[in-house]
Amino acid sequence: MQRCLIIEGSPIVRKVMRAILTDFGFDVVEAAGGREGILQFNRHIPSLALVDAGITDMPALDVLRHMRDAAGGKVQVLYCTTQFDVIEAQRASAAGATDLLVKPFDRRSLAARLRVGGRGNGEGSDEGFYSRLSRSEIVRIA
């Protein structure tokens, strides 16, 4: 079973993410902030991590950099944000995020980003970091 780490300040959002990811077959570990997230990351080295851009105890980009450096880029990291901003997305990508997830998200938009069961951006994919926005995400951006 693949392990997923959720780093999210909102207990409600963590609960929703956990339910969806458990349904997708992940063993889920949670953290409410960046420092706790780094500890959990080092302890469990997940195959997938979801990092909220709005964590308050430390900059989310520092968490992304730690994950990138600790795992050598082998962990899929989704940067979760409430609004699409090209500059923020570029910074997240440079810090180690492999994709962006705009909140609020749904089961379908999350599934589209996962590298499990042939979904999402697998190794060797031609798709770019910004190219898989769902229709609802595009409407929110516009």
C-alpha positions as CSV (number, residue, x, y, z in Angstrom):
1,M,0.0,0.0,0.0
2,Q,1.3,3.4,-0.9
3,R,1.6,6.0,1.8
4,C,0.4,9.6,1.5
5,L,1.3,12.6,3.8
6,I,-1.2,15.4,4.1
7,I,0.1,18.7,5.5
8,E,-2.9,20.9,5.9
9,G,-4.0,23.3,8.6
10,S,-7.7,22.7,8.4
11,P,-9.0,19.6,10.1
12,I,-12.0,19.5,7.8
13,V,-9.9,19.6,4.6
14,R,-7.6,16.9,6.1
15,K,-10.7,14.8,6.8
16,V,-12.0,15.1,3.2
17,M,-8.5,14.5,1.7
18,R,-8.1,11.4,4.0
19,A,-11.4,10.0,2.9
20,I,-10.7,10.4,-0.8
21,L,-7.1,9.1,-0.6
22,T,-8.1,6.2,1.5
23,D,-10.7,5.3,-1.1
24,F,-7.8,5.5,-3.7
25,G,-5.9,2.9,-1.6
26,F,-3.5,5.1,0.2
27,D,-2.3,4.7,3.8
28,V,-2.7,8.3,5.0
29,V,-0.6,10.2,7.5
30,E,-1.6,13.7,8.6
31,A,0.2,16.8,9.9
32,A,-1.4,20.1,10.8
33,G,1.7,22.2,10.1
34,G,5.0,22.3,8.3
35,R,7.2,21.3,11.2
36,E,5.1,18.3,12.1
37,G,4.9,17.5,8.4
38,I,8.6,17.4,8.0
39,L,8.9,15.1,11.0
40,Q,6.2,12.8,9.5
41,F,7.8,12.9,6.1
42,N,11.2,11.9,7.6
43,R,9.6,9.1,9.6
44,H,7.4,7.6,6.8
45,I,8.9,8.8,3.4
46,P,5.6,8.7,1.6
47,S,5.1,8.2,-2.2
48,L,2.7,11.2,-2.3
49,A,2.5,14.4,-0.2
50,L,-0.1,17.1,-0.3
51,V,1.2,20.4,1.1
52,D,-1.1,23.3,1.8
53,A,0.3,26.7,0.6
54,G,-1.4,28.3,3.6
55,I,0.3,26.5,6.5
56,T,1.2,29.1,9.1
57,D,4.0,27.7,11.2
58,M,6.6,27.9,8.5
59,P,6.7,28.7,4.7
60,A,5.2,26.0,2.6
61,L,8.1,26.4,0.1
62,D,10.6,25.5,2.8
63,V,8.6,22.3,3.4
64,L,8.7,21.5,-0.4
65,R,12.5,22.1,-0.5
66,H,13.0,19.8,2.5
67,M,11.0,17.0,0.8
68,R,12.8,17.5,-2.5
69,D,16.2,17.3,-0.8
70,A,15.4,14.5,1.6
71,A,13.8,12.2,-1.1
72,G,15.8,13.2,-4.1
73,G,12.7,14.2,-6.0
74,K,11.2,10.7,-5.8
75,V,8.1,11.8,-4.0
76,Q,5.1,13.2,-5.9
77,V,4.3,16.5,-4.1
78,L,1.0,18.3,-4.8
79,Y,1.1,22.0,-3.8
80,C,-2.4,22.9,-2.7
81,T,-3.5,26.5,-3.0
82,T,-6.8,28.5,-3.0
83,Q,-6.0,30.4,-6.2
84,F,-3.9,29.9,-9.3
85,D,-1.0,32.3,-9.5
86,V,1.6,31.7,-12.1
87,I,4.5,33.1,-10.0
88,E,3.5,31.1,-7.0
89,A,3.2,28.0,-9.1
90,Q,6.6,28.5,-10.6
91,R,8.1,29.0,-7.1
92,A,6.4,25.8,-5.9
93,S,7.7,23.9,-8.9
94,A,11.2,25.2,-8.3
95,A,11.0,24.2,-4.6
96,G,10.0,20.6,-5.5
97,A,6.3,20.5,-6.2
98,T,5.4,18.1,-9.0
99,D,1.9,19.5,-9.5
100,L,-0.6,22.1,-8.3
101,L,-4.0,21.3,-6.8
102,V,-6.4,24.3,-6.6
103,K,-8.8,24.3,-3.7
104,P,-11.6,23.7,-3.4
105,F,-10.9,20.5,-5.2
106,D,-13.1,17.4,-6.0
107,R,-12.4,13.7,-6.2
108,R,-11.9,14.0,-10.0
109,S,-9.4,16.8,-10.0
110,L,-7.4,15.1,-7.2
111,A,-7.4,11.7,-9.1
112,A,-6.2,13.5,-12.2
113,R,-3.0,14.4,-10.5
114,L,-2.2,11.1,-8.9
115,R,0.4,8.7,-10.3
116,V,-1.6,5.6,-9.4
117,G,-3.4,3.2,-11.6
118,G,-2.4,5.0,-14.8
119,R,-3.9,8.3,-13.8
120,G,-2.3,11.7,-13.6
121,N,1.3,12.6,-14.5
122,G,3.3,9.4,-14.6
123,E,7.0,9.1,-15.4
124,G,7.7,10.1,-19.0
125,S,4.5,12.1,-19.4
126,D,4.6,15.0,-21.8
127,E,2.1,16.9,-19.7
128,G,3.4,20.1,-18.0
129,F,3.0,21.3,-14.4
130,Y,0.1,23.6,-15.4
131,S,-1.6,21.7,-18.2
132,R,-4.1,19.5,-16.3
133,L,-6.4,22.0,-14.7
134,S,-10.0,20.7,-14.5
135,R,-12.8,22.6,-16.1
136,S,-14.0,23.9,-12.7
137,E,-10.5,25.1,-11.9
138,I,-10.3,27.0,-15.2
139,V,-13.7,28.6,-14.5
140,R,-12.4,29.7,-11.0
141,I,-9.3,31.2,-12.5
142,A,-11.1,33.1,-15.2
